[in-house]
């Protein structure tokens, strides 16, 4: 994969009902690219508007929100980029 996430896995620990936690994700590639779409597959999170200009590094602040029940929170997000023939990169 030419596009990478750092970190690709985030441990949110035990969150309280309705609690929000913000984490910074770095999306990198060797050549400038755009993040064209992000699909939240599981869980609840807020994503900012992505930079419209192509760049080698995108800093994305993701705000995760705990569910309505106490316990572990699991969120999965796929980031699609403008890199040709590149599958989405997954944040879990």
GIJOFEN-V690566 format. One record per residue. N is the residue number from 0. D_FIRST is the distance of its C-alpha to the first C-alpha in Angstrom with 2 decimals. Layout:
{{N | D_FIRST} {N | D_FIRST}}
This chain:
{{0 | 0.00} {1 | 3.78} {2 | 5.54} {3 | 7.03} {4 | 10.43} {5 | 13.28} {6 | 14.89} {7 | 12.88} {8 | 16.19} {9 | 19.54} {10 | 22.88} {11 | 25.50} {12 | 28.28} {13 | 31.36} {14 | 31.99} {15 | 35.36} {16 | 35.95} {17 | 34.88} {18 | 33.48} {19 | 30.74} {20 | 28.27} {21 | 26.11} {22 | 22.88} {23 | 20.73} {24 | 16.95} {25 | 14.98} {26 | 12.07} {27 | 10.67} {28 | 9.08} {29 | 10.70} {30 | 12.58} {31 | 14.71} {32 | 13.73} {33 | 15.53} {34 | 15.01} {35 | 16.79} {36 | 17.38} {37 | 17.24} {38 | 18.54} {39 | 20.43} {40 | 20.39} {41 | 22.70} {42 | 24.91} {43 | 26.15} {44 | 24.70} {45 | 25.27} {46 | 22.70} {47 | 23.91} {48 | 23.85} {49 | 20.74} {50 | 21.33} {51 | 22.08} {52 | 21.33} {53 | 17.98} {54 | 17.00} {55 | 14.36} {56 | 15.10} {57 | 16.34} {58 | 18.61} {59 | 19.10} {60 | 22.13} {61 | 22.04} {62 | 25.47} {63 | 25.60} {64 | 28.89} {65 | 30.45} {66 | 31.98} {67 | 35.67} {68 | 35.98} {69 | 35.80} {70 | 33.16} {71 | 29.42} {72 | 27.27} {73 | 23.92} {74 | 21.68} {75 | 18.35} {76 | 16.69} {77 | 13.86} {78 | 12.85} {79 | 12.42} {80 | 11.81} {81 | 13.32} {82 | 10.30} {83 | 11.37} {84 | 10.01} {85 | 7.08} {86 | 7.98} {87 | 9.48} {88 | 8.44} {89 | 11.43} {90 | 14.11} {91 | 16.73}}
